[in-house]
Amino acid sequence: MNGTTTIAEFREAVLDPAKRRHYQLAWLSTVDHKRIAVLYMLTALVFFIIGGVEALFMRLQLAVPNNHFLQPDTFNQLFTMHGTTMIFLVVMPVVFGLANYVLPLQIGARDMAFPRLNAFGFWCVPLGGILLHFSVLAGGAPAVGWFSYAPLSETPYSSSPGVDYWAVALFVLGIGSISFAINTIATVISLRGPGMTMRRLPLFTWINFVNAFIIIFALPVLNANLAMILIDRQLQGHFFLPIGGGSPVLWQHIFWAFGHPEVYIMALPAFAIVSEIIPVFSRKPIFGYEFVAASSVAIAVLSLGVWGHHMFTVGMGR
């Protein structure tokens, strides 16, 4: 079944058990960009509900002074899970889902450049989410904040496997994000329709194209950091443990080299959406198209070079 299923076909697929099973399998094995976009959105919705429940429990704890609804460590676990869920399992899948659905249509492409890689990138999201939340059943969720500062995230201070599940989950999600970014760049470069030059790209496509480059540069930095913390915890490495000659500040340098671009990975698509909505409802072409496109490139470049303001309190000398 293709992405243009009619209502009659859908009704027939739902009512007939054999066809219903085929319909379900078709969605699970799909490489169609529209269906993958819908799957991204549905997955984000599921984790949005989970993250919202986690936030609700935290707010209940903070509702009145001297409340004992949650234990301190449980609160820290919910804080970590909520932050990680909302950033990596809600906002980013929504961004990827919108781009998956709209971008090929705007440039005249039939699909993304690498449909199977597109599907692989999506399935990394539920896998990462399951790994993250499985930690609750495997000795306790991580309680180190979504930024997981060392040495708190090291074994002497966080001995439960929650941090390991957190690191592996984010590593998987990082691989999925990089897959999406590679696909986006390849699609825009190689699958534009006749006459669709780079200067004629809709701003939504332009900004998501630029956003993909931020992902390409930023997410491998996070994955390298995660690999280092896993080596510390599982193979007795000392990248971040002072007792072995490591530096906790190194974690912050590497993490925020990813963390600040991550802000714009989430923000730039919002600019892209606004840049599409305003011309439609004002019935006028966007003013200063070239400047908006160039500013997105400037934001991408500058975002990769500013992370020091996250580290004013670490005690480094001038």
DRENVEX-625952 format. One record per residue: residue number from 0; z negated, y, x negated of N, C-alpha, C in turn. Coordinates in steps of 0.02 Angstrom, whole numbers, always signed. Each point is the difference from the previous one (the first is absolute). Layout:
BEGIN
[NUM, [Z, Y, X], [Z, Y, X], [Z, Y, X]]
...
//
This chain:
BEGIN
[0, [+0, -60, -42], [+0, +60, +42], [+0, +62, -44]]
[1, [+38, +50, +19], [+5, +60, -41], [-48, +53, +26]]
[2, [+4, +59, -32], [-46, +54, +17], [+17, +35, +65]]
[3, [+53, -21, +36], [+20, +34, +62], [-9, -47, +59]]
[4, [-55, -36, +2], [-14, -47, +54], [-5, +37, +66]]
[5, [+35, -25, +52], [-2, +32, +66], [-63, -21, +37]]
[6, [-15, +35, +55], [-59, -16, +40], [+7, -70, +30]]
[7, [+61, -17, +23], [+11, -67, +29], [-12, -55, -52]]
[8, [+25, +11, -60], [-11, -50, -53], [-74, -5, -18]]
[9, [-34, +56, +0], [-71, +0, -15], [-38, -39, +54]]
[10, [+17, +13, +64], [-34, -34, +55], [+12, -76, -4]]
[11, [+62, -18, -15], [+17, -71, -5], [-39, -33, -58]]
[12, [-5, +37, -55], [-36, -27, -58], [-74, -9, +14]]
[13, [-29, +45, +40], [-71, -4, +16], [-14, -57, +49]]
[14, [+44, -11, +48], [-12, -49, +53], [+14, -71, -23]]
[15, [+50, -11, -42], [+17, -66, -23], [-42, -18, -62]]
[16, [-42, -53, +3], [-44, -15, -57], [+37, -12, -65]]
[17, [+56, -36, +4], [+38, -13, -62], [+28, +64, -29]]
[18, [+28, +42, +44], [+28, +63, -24], [-55, +48, -21]]
[19, [-59, -6, +33], [-55, +43, -20], [-22, -15, -72]]
[20, [-3, -65, -16], [-18, -19, -68], [+53, +24, -50]]
[21, [+63, -7, +19], [+54, +24, -44], [-5, +76, -9]]
[22, [-17, +34, +54], [-6, +73, -2], [-56, +21, -47]]
[23, [-56, -36, +5], [-57, +15, -44], [+17, -13, -73]]
[24, [+32, -57, -13], [+19, -16, -69], [+51, +50, -27]]
[25, [+44, +24, +44], [+49, +49, -21], [-33, +64, -24]]
[26, [-54, +19, +32], [-36, +60, -21], [-37, -13, -66]]
[27, [-29, -59, -7], [-39, -14, -61], [+44, -8, -61]]
[28, [+63, -21, +10], [+45, -11, -57], [+53, +55, -4]]
[29, [-7, +53, +36], [+52, +51, +4], [+9, +37, -66]]
[30, [+62, +21, -12], [+15, +46, -55], [+33, +63, +26]]
[31, [+1, +8, +66], [+28, +60, +31], [-46, +59, -10]]
[32, [+27, +56, -22], [-43, +57, -18], [-39, +27, +60]]
[33, [+29, -2, +60], [-35, +25, +59], [-59, -44, +18]]
[34, [+11, -65, -2], [-55, -46, +16], [-55, +4, -53]]
[35, [+19, +5, -62], [-51, +7, -53], [-39, +65, +10]]
[36, [+35, +53, +21], [-35, +63, +14], [-51, -9, +55]]
[37, [+19, -35, +53], [-47, -13, +55], [-59, -41, -24]]
[38, [+13, -50, -42], [-54, -41, -27], [-47, +41, -43]]
[39, [+27, +46, -39], [-42, +46, -39], [-47, +38, +48]]
[40, [+29, +27, +54], [-39, +41, +46], [-54, -41, +35]]
[41, [+18, -60, +22], [-49, -42, +34], [-56, -21, -47]]
[42, [+18, -15, -62], [-51, -18, -49], [-47, +59, -13]]
[43, [+30, +60, -6], [-41, +60, -10], [-46, +11, +59]]
[44, [+24, -14, +61], [-42, +9, +60], [-60, -47, -1]]
[45, [+12, -63, -19], [-54, -49, -4], [-53, +23, -49]]
[46, [+21, +20, -59], [-48, +22, -51], [-31, +68, +17]]
[47, [+36, +40, +39], [-29, +63, +23], [-60, -14, +45]]
[48, [+7, -50, +43], [-56, -19, +44], [-58, -26, -42]]
[49, [+15, -43, -49], [-53, -27, -43], [-34, +57, -39]]
[50, [+40, +43, -30], [-29, +56, -37], [-39, +48, +45]]
[51, [+23, +8, +62], [-36, +43, +47], [-67, -29, +19]]
[52, [-3, -66, +8], [-65, -32, +15], [-48, +8, -59]]
[53, [+27, -7, -61], [-42, +11, -59], [-27, +71, -2]]
[54, [+42, +49, +16], [-22, +70, +3], [-52, +10, +55]]
[55, [+10, -34, +56], [-47, +7, +56], [-70, -23, -20]]
[56, [-4, -56, -35], [-65, -25, -22], [-33, +50, -48]]
[57, [+39, +30, -44], [-29, +50, -46], [-26, +61, +39]]
[58, [+39, +22, +49], [-22, +59, +39], [-62, -16, +42]]
[59, [-5, -61, +24], [-61, -20, +37], [-61, +3, -45]]
[60, [+9, -20, -63], [-55, +4, -47], [-21, +72, -13]]
[61, [+49, +45, -2], [-14, +70, -16], [-16, +42, +62]]
[62, [-1, -31, +58], [-8, +38, +63], [-68, +33, +5]]
[63, [-51, -34, -25], [-68, +28, +4], [-34, -8, -68]]
[64, [-48, +43, -16], [-35, -7, -64], [-42, -64, -3]]
[65, [-10, -25, -60], [-43, -59, -11], [+22, -60, +41]]
[66, [+64, -7, +10], [+27, -56, +38], [+1, -63, -44]]
[67, [-14, -57, +31], [+1, -64, -37], [+51, -48, +31]]
[68, [+51, +29, +30], [+52, -42, +30], [+36, -41, -53]]
[69, [+13, +29, -58], [+32, -35, -56], [-44, +3, -62]]
[70, [+2, -54, -38], [-31, +1, -66], [+42, +42, -48]]
[71, [-32, +30, -51], [+38, +43, -46], [+61, -34, -31]]
[72, [-8, -63, -21], [+56, -34, -31], [+56, -14, +50]]
[73, [-20, -15, +62], [+51, -11, +52], [+39, +64, +14]]
[74, [-35, +57, -1], [+34, +64, +10], [+52, +11, -55]]
[75, [-20, -14, -63], [+47, +8, -56], [+60, -47, +7]]
[76, [-12, -60, +24], [+55, -47, +11], [+49, +27, +53]]
[77, [-27, +25, +55], [+42, +27, +52], [+38, +62, -25]]
[78, [-32, +41, -40], [+32, +59, -28], [+60, -21, -43]]
[79, [-10, -51, -42], [+53, -24, -43], [+57, -29, +40]]
[80, [-17, -43, +48], [+52, -33, +40], [+38, +50, +43]]
[81, [-36, +48, +29], [+33, +49, +43], [+49, +42, -40]]
[82, [-22, +26, -57], [+45, +42, -41], [+61, -37, -23]]
[83, [-10, -60, -25], [+56, -40, -25], [+47, -18, +57]]
[84, [-28, -19, +57], [+41, -19, +58], [+43, +58, +24]]
[85, [-30, +57, +9], [+37, +57, +28], [+55, +25, -47]]
[86, [-11, -2, -65], [+50, +24, -47], [+56, -51, -10]]
[87, [-19, -61, -17], [+49, -49, -22], [+27, -44, +56]]
[88, [-37, -5, +55], [+20, -46, +54], [+18, +36, +65]]
[89, [-9, +66, +1], [+19, +37, +61], [+51, +54, -18]]
[90, [-19, +49, -40], [+44, +56, -13], [+64, -22, -36]]
[91, [-7, -39, -53], [+60, -20, -38], [+46, -46, +41]]
[92, [-25, -49, +37], [+46, -39, +43], [+35, +42, +52]]
[93, [-34, +51, +28], [+34, +44, +48], [+56, +38, -34]]
[94, [-13, +26, -60], [+51, +35, -39], [+59, -46, -13]]
[95, [-13, -60, -22], [+54, -47, -16], [+37, -22, +62]]
[96, [-36, -8, +56], [+32, -19, +62], [+49, +53, +25]]
[97, [-22, +63, +0], [+44, +54, +22], [+62, +4, -44]]
[98, [-10, -4, -65], [+57, +4, -46], [+47, -59, +10]]
[99, [-27, -59, +10], [+41, -59, +12], [+44, +7, +61]]
[100, [-29, +28, +52], [+38, +5, +63], [+53, +55, -3]]
[101, [-19, +58, -25], [+42, +60, +7], [+49, +8, -58]]
[102, [-22, -14, -61], [+40, +18, -58], [+70, -32, +0]]
[103, [+8, -66, +11], [+68, -27, +2], [+44, +31, +54]]
[104, [-30, +15, +57], [+38, +30, +55], [+25, +69, -19]]
[105, [-41, +38, -35], [+19, +69, -18], [+57, +3, -51]]
[106, [+5, -50, -43], [+52, +3, -52], [+60, -44, +16]]
[107, [+0, -32, +58], [+57, -41, +20], [+1, -69, -30]]
[108, [-58, -26, -20], [-4, -67, -29], [-16, -51, +55]]
[109, [+25, -61, -9], [-15, -52, +50], [-71, -26, -7]]
[110, [-26, +2, -60], [-68, -26, -13], [-23, +28, -66]]
[111, [-59, -19, -21], [-23, +18, -67], [+41, -39, -52]]
[112, [-1, +24, -61], [+42, -30, -52], [-18, -73, -14]]
[113, [-65, -15, +2], [-24, -68, -15], [-42, -24, +59]]
[114, [+31, -30, +51], [-38, -19, +60], [-57, -49, -14]]
[115, [+11, -49, -43], [-53, -48, -14], [-58, +32, -39]]
[116, [+17, +45, -46], [-53, +37, -35], [-38, +44, +50]]
[117, [+35, +25, +49], [-32, +40, +52], [-51, -42, +38]]
[118, [+20, -61, +19], [-46, -45, +35], [-59, -18, -45]]
[119, [+14, -13, -64], [-53, -17, -47], [-50, +57, -5]]
[120, [+25, +62, -5], [-45, +57, -4], [-45, +6, +61]]
[121, [+28, -15, +59], [-42, +2, +60], [-54, -53, -2]]
[122, [+18, -62, -16], [-49, -54, +4], [-56, +7, -51]]
[123, [+11, +42, -51], [-55, +15, -46], [-56, +38, +36]]
[124, [+17, +36, +53], [-51, +41, +35], [-50, -44, +37]]
[125, [+21, -45, +46], [-51, -42, +32], [-35, -46, -49]]
[126, [+35, -24, -52], [-33, -42, -50], [-55, +40, -36]]
[127, [+16, +61, -21], [-51, +41, -32], [-58, +16, +46]]
[128, [+15, +13, +63], [-53, +14, +49], [-45, -59, +11]]
[129, [+29, -60, +4], [-39, -61, +9], [-44, -12, -61]]
[130, [+28, +8, -60], [-40, -9, -61], [-59, +49, -2]]
[131, [+14, +62, +18], [-54, +50, -2], [-56, -18, +48]]
[132, [+17, -17, +61], [-52, -13, +50], [-29, -70, -4]]
[133, [+34, -45, -36], [-30, -66, -11], [-61, +5, -44]]
[134, [-5, +53, -39], [-58, +9, -43], [-65, +1, +39]]
[135, [+3, +21, +64], [-60, +1, +42], [-28, -71, +7]]
[136, [+44, -50, +2], [-21, -70, +9], [-11, -35, -66]]
[137, [+14, +33, -55], [-2, -33, -65], [-52, +31, -46]]
[138, [-58, +13, +27], [-54, +26, -42], [-14, +73, +8]]
[139, [+35, +34, +44], [-14, +70, +12], [+57, +46, -18]]
[140, [+12, +49, +42], [+54, +48, -12], [-18, +45, -60]]
[141, [+50, +30, -31], [-15, +46, -56], [-40, +60, +25]]
[142, [-45, +25, -42], [-43, +56, +19], [+4, +54, -53]]
[143, [+60, +13, -25], [+9, +45, -57], [+41, +62, +16]]
[144, [+15, +12, +63], [+44, +55, +19], [+73, -19, -10]]
[145, [+44, +36, +36], [+71, -19, -6], [+28, +15, -68]]
[146, [-35, +41, -40], [+22, +17, -68], [-32, -46, -52]]
[147, [-51, -38, +18], [-27, -55, -40], [-15, +21, -72]]
[148, [-39, +53, -8], [-15, +25, -68], [-35, -52, -43]]
[149, [+22, -5, -62], [-37, -39, -50], [-56, +45, -27]]
[150, [-56, -30, -22], [-14, -72, -6], [-28, -32, +63]]
[151, [-6, +38, +56], [-27, -29, +61], [+40, -60, +22]]
[152, [+66, +1, -11], [+43, -55, +22], [+0, -59, -49]]
[153, [-36, +6, -55], [-4, -55, -49], [-50, -52, +22]]
[154, [+6, -61, -27], [-41, -56, +21], [-75, +12, -5]]
[155, [-26, +32, -53], [-73, +10, -3], [-28, +39, +59]]
[156, [+41, +42, +32], [-25, +43, +53], [+27, -20, +69]]
[157, [+55, -37, +2], [+29, -25, +63], [+20, -73, -12]]
[158, [-48, -44, +7], [+11, -70, -18], [+36, -40, +53]]
[159, [+1, +24, +63], [+34, -37, +52], [+76, +3, -10]]
[160, [+37, -49, +27], [+73, +0, -9], [+37, +53, +41]]
[161, [-37, +42, +36], [+34, +50, +42], [+46, +46, -39]]
[162, [-22, +21, -59], [+42, +45, -41], [+63, -37, -23]]
[163, [-6, -65, -15], [+59, -38, -20], [+51, -4, +56]]
[164, [-24, -14, +61], [+45, -1, +58], [+32, +69, +11]]
[165, [-40, +52, -8], [+26, +68, +8], [+56, +13, -51]]
[166, [-12, -19, -63], [+50, +13, -52], [+63, -40, +11]]
[167, [-7, -64, +18], [+59, -42, +12], [+38, +25, +61]]
[168, [-36, +19, +53], [+33, +26, +60], [+41, +62, -15]]
[169, [-29, +47, -37], [+36, +61, -17], [+58, -15, -47]]
[170, [-7, -49, -44], [+55, -19, -44], [+59, -25, +41]]
[171, [-14, -42, +50], [+53, -26, +44], [+32, +58, +39]]
[172, [-41, +44, +27], [+26, +57, +37], [+42, +45, -45]]
[173, [-20, +7, -63], [+39, +39, -47], [+68, -29, -12]]
[174, [+3, -67, -7], [+65, -33, -9], [+45, +12, +61]]
[175, [-29, -4, +60], [+38, +13, +60], [+26, +71, +3]]
[176, [-42, +48, -20], [+21, +70, +0], [+57, +13, -50]]
[177, [-5, -30, -58], [+53, +7, -51], [+65, -31, +26]]
[178, [-5, -56, +34], [+60, -32, +29], [+34, +47, +50]]
[179, [-41, +31, +42], [+28, +48, +48], [+33, +58, -35]]
[180, [-31, +26, -53], [+27, +58, -35], [+67, -17, -33]]
[181, [+3, -58, -33], [+63, -21, -31], [+55, -5, +52]]
[182, [-17, -28, +57], [+49, -9, +54], [+24, +68, +27]]
[183, [-47, +46, +8], [+18, +67, +26], [+48, +36, -47]]
[184, [-16, -1, -65], [+42, +34, -49], [+69, -32, -1]]
[185, [+3, -66, -1], [+65, -35, -2], [+41, +14, +63]]
[186, [-34, +3, +57], [+35, +13, +63], [+31, +69, +1]]
[187, [-38, +50, -19], [+25, +69, +2], [+56, +10, -51]]
[188, [-6, -31, -58], [+51, +10, -52], [+64, -37, +15]]
[189, [-5, -61, +27], [+59, -43, +3], [+28, -11, +70]]
[190, [-36, +15, +53], [+23, -18, +67], [+13, +61, +45]]
[191, [+7, +58, -28], [+16, +58, +42], [+70, -7, +29]]
[192, [+8, +24, +62], [+64, -4, +32], [+51, +48, -30]]
[193, [+63, -6, +19], [+52, +45, -26], [-17, +73, +15]]
[194, [+6, +42, -51], [-14, +71, +9], [-73, +19, -3]]
[195, [-45, -49, -4], [-71, +14, -2], [-22, +11, -73]]
[196, [+11, +60, -23], [-20, +17, -69], [-75, +13, -2]]
[197, [-27, +3, -60], [-72, +12, -7], [-20, +67, +30]]
[198, [+45, +49, -2], [-17, +66, +28], [+6, +2, +76]]
[199, [+26, -54, +29], [+4, -4, +73], [-53, -46, +30]]
[200, [-41, -30, -42], [-51, -45, +26], [-48, +37, +46]]
[201, [-18, -30, +56], [-54, +31, +40], [-64, +5, -41]]
[202, [-40, +50, +15], [-60, +11, -40], [-49, -58, +4]]
[203, [-1, -35, +57], [-44, -59, +5], [+19, -51, -53]]
[204, [+65, -12, -8], [+23, -47, -50], [-12, +27, -70]]
[205, [+14, +63, -10], [-9, +31, -67], [-72, -8, -23]]
[206, [-47, +18, +43], [-70, +0, -19], [-25, -71, -10]]
[207, [+22, -47, +41], [-20, -69, -10], [+31, -29, -64]]
[208, [+59, +23, -16], [+32, -20, -64], [-42, +24, -59]]
[209, [-22, +62, +3], [-43, +27, -53], [-67, -37, -1]]
[210, [-26, -13, +59], [-64, -35, +6], [+3, -69, -34]]
[211, [+57, -33, +6], [+8, -65, -31], [-8, +4, -76]]
[212, [+22, +54, -30], [-8, +8, -72], [-74, +9, -19]]
[213, [-37, +36, +42], [-72, +6, -13], [-32, -69, +0]]
[214, [+18, -41, +50], [-27, -67, +4], [+17, -41, -62]]
[215, [+62, +6, -23], [+22, -38, -59], [-41, +18, -61]]
[216, [-18, +64, -6], [-38, +21, -59], [-76, -10, +8]]
[217, [-25, +7, +61], [-73, +0, +10], [-30, -69, +12]]
[218, [+33, -42, +40], [-30, -64, +18], [-7, -48, -59]]
[219, [+47, -3, -48], [-12, -43, -58], [-62, +21, -40]]
[220, [-16, +65, +1], [-61, +23, -34], [-61, -30, +33]]
[221, [-2, +1, +67], [-55, -31, +36], [-4, -74, -15]]
[222, [+57, -35, +1], [+0, -72, -12], [-24, -17, -70]]
[223, [+17, +42, -49], [-25, -10, -68], [-76, +7, -2]]
[224, [-25, +50, +35], [-73, +10, +3], [-35, -59, +33]]
[225, [+30, -25, +54], [-29, -58, +35], [+1, -62, -45]]
[226, [+54, -9, -37], [+4, -57, -46], [-55, +5, -53]]
[227, [-14, +61, -23], [-52, +9, -51], [-69, -15, +27]]
[228, [-14, +21, +62], [-66, -14, +28], [-8, -74, +14]]
[229, [+54, -34, +19], [-4, -73, +10], [-10, -36, -66]]
[230, [+31, +24, -53], [-11, -29, -67], [-73, +9, -20]]
[231, [-27, +59, +12], [-71, +13, -14], [-45, -49, +37]]
[232, [+14, -9, +64], [-45, -39, +42], [+9, -75, -8]]
[233, [+61, -23, -11], [+13, -72, -2], [+7, -28, -70]]
[234, [+21, +41, -48], [+13, -25, -68], [-44, +34, -52]]
[235, [-53, +32, +23], [-49, +33, -44], [+33, +52, -46]]
[236, [+47, +36, +27], [+28, +56, -37], [-48, +59, +0]]
[237, [+16, +52, -37], [-45, +58, -4], [+40, +65, +2]]
[238, [+47, +4, +46], [+37, +63, +6], [-44, +57, +23]]
[239, [-46, -15, +47], [-39, +53, +32], [-75, -8, -9]]
[240, [-23, -52, -35], [-72, -11, -9], [-23, +32, -66]]
[241, [-44, +49, +3], [-24, +31, -62], [-34, -49, -46]]
[242, [-34, -51, +28], [-36, -48, -41], [+46, -38, -47]]
[243, [+64, -4, +17], [+48, -34, -43], [+48, +47, -35]]
[244, [-15, +64, +2], [+43, +49, -32], [+52, +30, +45]]
[245, [-2, -16, +65], [+48, +28, +47], [-22, +69, +24]]
[246, [+41, +30, +42], [-14, +68, +24], [+9, +3, +76]]
[247, [-54, +14, +37], [+7, +10, +72], [+47, +58, +18]]
[248, [+3, +50, -44], [+43, +57, +13], [+74, -20, -1]]
[249, [+16, -53, -38], [+69, -24, -2], [+22, -22, +69]]
[250, [-45, -33, +38], [+18, -19, +69], [+19, +61, +40]]
[251, [-39, +54, -6], [+13, +59, +40], [+67, +33, -20]]
[252, [+13, +2, -65], [+64, +28, -23], [+58, -38, +32]]
[253, [-2, -66, -6], [+56, -41, +25], [+3, +2, +76]]
[254, [-59, -6, +32], [+0, -2, +74], [+26, +64, +29]]
[255, [-22, +57, -26], [+22, +63, +30], [+70, +19, -20]]
[256, [+26, -30, -55], [+71, +8, -15], [+42, -31, +55]]
[257, [-29, -49, +35], [+32, -26, +61], [-24, +38, +62]]
[258, [-65, +15, +2], [-31, +25, +61], [+27, +67, +23]]
[259, [+15, +44, -47], [+26, +65, +22], [+72, -5, +26]]
[260, [+45, -34, -35], [+66, -11, +31], [-4, -35, +68]]
[261, [-51, -43, +9], [-8, -35, +64], [-9, +49, +57]]
[262, [-33, +56, -14], [-8, +51, +52], [+68, +22, +26]]
[263, [+48, +9, -45], [+66, +24, +20], [+44, -57, +26]]
[264, [-14, -61, -20], [+34, -57, +30], [-14, -2, +75]]
[265, [-60, +21, +19], [-17, +2, +71], [+20, +66, +33]]
[266, [-1, +55, -38], [+13, +66, +30], [+74, +16, +6]]
[267, [+40, -18, -49], [+71, +18, +2], [+36, -26, +62]]
[268, [-12, -63, +22], [+33, -22, +61], [-19, +42, +61]]
[269, [-60, +28, +1], [-18, +46, +55], [+43, +62, -3]]
[270, [+12, +26, -60], [+45, +57, -7], [+70, -19, +24]]
[271, [+21, -62, -15], [+66, -23, +20], [+6, -2, +76]]
[272, [-52, -24, +33], [+1, -4, +73], [+5, +70, +31]]
[273, [-41, +46, -26], [+2, +69, +24], [+69, +31, -11]]
[274, [+30, -15, -57], [+66, +27, -16], [+55, -26, +46]]
[275, [-12, -56, +33], [+47, -25, +50], [-14, +27, +69]]
[276, [-64, +8, +16], [-18, +20, +68], [+16, +74, +13]]
[277, [-16, +42, -48], [+9, +73, +11], [+73, +18, +16]]
[278, [+50, -24, -39], [+69, +18, +16], [+22, -24, +69]]
[279, [-25, -59, +21], [+20, -27, +65], [-25, +44, +57]]
[280, [-63, +18, -2], [-29, +37, +56], [+14, +76, -4]]
[281, [+15, +25, -59], [+20, +70, -5], [+75, +9, +9]]
[282, [+37, -56, -2], [+73, +0, +8], [+34, +42, -53]]
[283, [-28, -1, -59], [+29, +36, -57], [-5, -44, -62]]
[284, [+48, +6, -45], [-4, -38, -63], [-62, +21, -39]]
[285, [-26, -46, -39], [-59, +16, -41], [+18, +57, -48]]
[286, [-45, +47, -6], [+12, +57, -45], [-18, -20, -72]]
[287, [+45, +15, -47], [-15, -13, -70], [+0, -74, -17]]
[288, [+50, -37, +24], [+3, -72, -13], [-8, -16, -74]]
[289, [+38, +34, -42], [-2, -15, -72], [-69, +12, -29]]
[290, [-34, +53, +23], [-66, +16, -27], [-51, -52, +23]]
[291, [+6, -24, +62], [-46, -52, +23], [+10, -64, -39]]
[292, [+63, -19, -10], [+14, -61, -39], [-25, +8, -72]]
[293, [+13, +58, -30], [-21, +11, -69], [-76, +2, -5]]
[294, [-33, +27, +50], [-73, +4, -2], [-31, -70, +3]]
[295, [+32, -46, +37], [-26, -68, +2], [+5, -33, -68]]
[296, [+54, +14, -36], [+6, -26, -69], [-53, +31, -45]]
[297, [-12, +65, +8], [-51, +33, -41], [-69, -27, +14]]
[298, [-15, -13, +64], [-64, -29, +18], [-8, -68, -32]]
[299, [+53, -40, +1], [-3, -67, -30], [-15, +4, -74]]
[300, [+35, +44, -35], [-9, +6, -73], [-70, +25, -16]]
[301, [-22, +53, +35], [-66, +29, -15], [-57, -47, +20]]
[302, [+10, -39, +52], [-54, -46, +22], [-16, -52, -52]]
[303, [+49, -17, -42], [-11, -51, -52], [-38, +28, -60]]
[304, [-8, +66, -3], [-31, +29, -59], [-67, +34, +12]]
[305, [-26, -5, +61], [-64, +33, +14], [-50, -51, +28]]
[306, [-47, -19, -41], [-54, -43, +25], [-68, +22, -29]]
[307, [+0, +46, -48], [-61, +20, -33], [-51, +31, +46]]
[308, [+22, +33, +54], [-48, +33, +45], [-43, -49, +38]]
[309, [+19, -65, -1], [-43, -51, +30], [-58, -19, -46]]
[310, [+1, +26, -61], [-46, -25, -51], [-43, +55, -30]]
[311, [-13, +53, +38], [-40, +55, -27], [-72, -21, -15]]
[312, [-24, -52, +32], [-71, -18, -6], [-12, -59, -46]]
[313, [+50, -22, -39], [-10, -61, -40], [-32, +15, -67]]
[314, [-9, +64, -18], [-35, +15, -62], [+43, +3, -61]]
[315, [+66, +6, +8], [+43, +6, -58], [-8, +68, -32]]
[316, [+8, +3, -66], [-3, +64, -35], [+63, +40, +12]]
[317, [-2, +63, -17], [+58, +43, +10], [+57, -19, -47]]
//
